[in-house]
Amino acid sequence: MNDGAGRSITYLRLSVTDLCDLRCRYCMAEEGMEKRPHGALCSFEELQAFAAAAARLGVKKIRITGGEPLARRGITDLCAMLRAVPGVEELCLTTNGTRLAQLARPLREAGVDRLNISLDSLRPERYRAITRTGSLDTVLSGIRAAEDAGFENMKINCVLLGGINDDEIEDFVRLTLDKPWQVRFIELMPMGVCAAWPRERFLPAQAVLDRVPQLQAAGSSGVAKLYRLPGAAGTVGLIEPMSCAFCADCSRIRITADGKLKPCLHSDAELSLRGLTGAALEQAIRRGIAMKPQRHHLEETGRTETHRSMFEIGG
């Protein structure tokens, strides 16, 4: 199905929880979030119904997000349910990697095709400082488990944090020399707790090319502009929501863990899907797609228009 700007909507980002076992400084307050009452989050059956209705309208790719999706009890069962939805050609999952050592193989067996793993530092003490509670060794063990389980072409997501982790750009790029990974640098967006951070924290992705000038253009993959070191097994991706908006090519919608369809990450517009079934559910998703704005206004206003934090939306 096309939206009002003629963009074909083929990609659903489906949040299954807003809980997370990390407290990344740019994402969540140190005390975490207020725990929701039982039933506030959608059931597996509801999430599967949303996915099936979206697939009937042309969605072919689903990405499971959080919070941290592996914190949701029974997540592998949900993955199998979503993989069985007719029309779904690709099932992906974004994770912080803290539970991958135990769950990588069950996720693969449940039908997950590809993993994106969030990793903002390769230095143990700094990783702990950014996440407040995390262990770098745990995540690296999870990545190894994912490789052993047969996950190929993994994507490693690093949020650029000016003055915090930008001195590791070269270290992250070197990961692609021997691994067939896509190491992706993502510009920090002014959402939630980091919205009031100083401007120097919001580093443009161009800094990666400035630090590693030997990177050569290698096309694109979704919203990422790709680059490669000569002879490298993997690629480097730059995702630039702040300095180079990719709204014109956006093919995605989002559904939050509490059942709200968000046609745009940075819009405050939401449409409730809970309680709807069959044709009524499909019609609601059609309305949500039609509500999708032509573009966001981050580059003009310097801040998002949504009232939700990223962990409440699923990215």
N, C-alpha and C positions, 0 to 999 in steps of 0.2 A: 504494500500500500504506500502511496505517496502522501507527503504532507502538503501544506498549503504553498510551500516554496518549491514543490516538485521533487523533493528529495525522497528517495526510496528508503523506507524504514525496514531494515532487515536485522537489526541487532537490539537485543533486550538485555539490559543489565538488571539482574534480579537479586535484590538484597534479601538475605534470609535471617539476619539478626543485626541489631545495632550494638551488641555487646562485643567487647574486645579484651584480650588478655594483656595488651600493651597499653601504654599511656603516652603515645608519641606527642612531643611538646607542641607540634604545629597542628595537631588534630584534636586532642582531647585534654580536658583539664586533669590535673593530677589526681583528684578524687574520683575520676571516672564520671559515670552518668547515673542518674537515678534509675533504679531497676524498675522495669515495667511490670504491671500486674499480669498474672497468668491470662492468656488469651489475647493480650494486646498485639502479639505477633501472629502473623498468618500461619495457619496449619500447613503441613506438607500438601494436603489435598487442595487447599486454596492456591498455593503457589503453583502446583501443577496445572490447575485449571487456568490460571492467568497465562502461563506459558503456552498452553495448548491453544487458547484463544488468540494470542499474539501470533503463534505459528500459522494459524488459519488465515491471518491477515498478511502473511508474508515474511514474518521473522524467521530467519534461518540459523542465527547464532545466538546463543544464550551464554552470558557470563554470570556466574554465581559470585556474589560479593557479600560484604558485611557492612559495618563492623568487621569482625573476623569470622568468616563463614564456618571455619572448622570448630568454632566454639559452640555451634548449634548441635545439640545432641541428635544423633541419627543422621548426620549429614550425608553419609554414603548412601543411605536408603533414598534420600531426596534426590541425590545425583542420578541414581538409577531410574527413578520416576521421571525425571526431566529428560533423560537420554531416550526414554521410550516414547516421548511425545512425537507423533507424526509430523514431519516437516523440519524437525531440528537436525541440522547437518553438522553443527559444531557445538560442543559443550565445553566451556572453559571455566576456570576458577581462579580468583585472585586471593592470595593468602599472605599473611606475614611469616609463614613458615614455621611457627613455633611448635606446631603439632604434626608436621609433615613426616617426621621420622616414623611415627606410628601409623599415619593415615595415607601415605603416598600410594602404597600398593592397593589398599582397598578402594581408593578413589579411582585408580586406573581400572580396576576390575569393575567398578560401577559405571564406567563409560566416559569419564572425564578425558577429553582429548588433549588439553594443554593447560599449563599452569603459568600464572604470573606471580612472582614472589617479590614482595616489598622488602627492600634492604637499603638503608640510608647511610650505612657506614661499614667499612671493613675492619675497623679498629675496635676491639672488644670494649674498652672503657668508654669510647665515644658512642658506640651503639647503645650501651647501657644508659648513657646520659640522655640520648635522644629519646629512647623508648621508655625510660624511667624504670622499667621492670624486666627488660629482655636480656637474653643471653645470645651473643653472636654464635657461639659454638652450637647451640641448639638449632639455630636456623641453618647453619652450614651442614649440620648432620641431616637436616630435613631435605636440603637440596641434593645431597648425595643419595638419600633414600629415593627421591623422585627420579634421579637418573637410573638407579638400579631397578626401579619399577617400570621403566620404559618410557618415561616422559622425555620427549625430544624437543628441541627448539624452544626451550623455556625462555621466558622473559623475566629479566631482573629489573625491577622498578626502583629508581633512586630519585627522591625528591631533592632538587637543588636548594640548598640552604646557605645563602651567602654568609660568609664568616663562620660557618659551622662545619660544613662538610665539603666545601668546594676545593679544598686542598687534596681531596681524594679522587678528583676527576680522572687523573691519569691512571690511578690504581684500578678504578672500575673499568676503564677502557681496555686495560691490559687483560682483563678476564676474557675478552673476546678473541684473544690470540689463539688459544687452545680449545676453547669451548664453543660449540655451535649455538650460543645463546644470543639473544638480543638484549643488550644492556641499555636500558632506556632512562634518559634523564628527563625529569618532568618539572616544569616550572611551578614553583609554589604559588598557590592561588589564595587570595585574601578571603578565607572562609573561616567561620568559627573563631577559635581562640587565637589564631595567628592574624586575624584581620587588622589588628592594631599594631602589629610588629613594625619596626623601622624599615624603611624602604630598602636598605642595603641587604636585608634578608631575602628579598625577591630578586633572584639572580636570573637574567635571561639565558636561555639555552645556548645562545651564541657563545657564551663563556666556554663551553665545551670545545668548540672549534678553535677558539682563541688559544686554549691551553694545549690542544692536540692538533696542530695544523696539518699533520700528515694524514688525517682522516679524509677519505675520498667519498664523494656522493655515490650512493648506491640505491637510489629510488626511494620508494616509500612503502609503508605497511600500515594500513588503516590511517590513523591520525599522526603517525610517527614518520618523520623524515629520517631516512636511513643513511648511515655512513659506515665505511669499513677501513680498517687498517690494512695496508698491503699484505696479502698473504694470510689474513686472519680467518679463523674458522667461523666466527660469528660477526655480528653487526652491532653498531651503536645507533640507537634511536633517540631523536629529539622530539619532545612533545611540548608545544609552545602555546598554551591557552592564553597567556598574557601578551606575549610579543607578536604572535602571529596566529590569530584566531582561525580555526578550521571549521567554523560553523557552516560554511557553504557546502561542505561535504559530509556533514554529520548524518549518520544513518541510524542513530540510536534513540531509544526511549529507556526510561528507568521505572522500576516498580520498587517501592520501599518495603521494608520488612513488615510495616503495619498496613500495607495494601493500598498505598497511594501511587497513582501513575504520575510521574514527573516527565513532561515532554522535554525539559531542558534542565541540565544540572544547575544553572545559575538563575533560573526563573523561580519565582515564588508560586507559580501556578501548579496546582495539584488537583487530581481527580480521584475520588475514592472508588475502589473496585470491590470492596468487601460486600458480601451479600448478593452479588450479581452472578448470574449463571447464563449459559447458553447465548442466545441472540442479544440479550441485554448486556452481557459482559463484552461481547464483541463490539457492540455499538458504543459502549463507554470507551473502549480502547481506540476506536475510530475517532471519537471526539477528542481524546487526549492527543492523538497524533495530529489532528487538525489544529490543536492549540499550540503546537510547537512553534516558538518564535523564530524569525529568520536569523537572528544572531543574538549573542549576549553583548553586554556593554562594559566588560571589564576594563578594556583599554581606555574608555572614556571616564568612568566613575572610579576606577581603582578598587572596586569591591563588588562582591556578588549581591544579587537581589534576593536570594533564597534565605529564609529564616533558619534553615537547618544546617547543622554541621555536616562535614563530609561523611563521618561514620554513621550518620542517620539516613544518608541517601544511598551510599554504596558506590560513590564515585561516578 
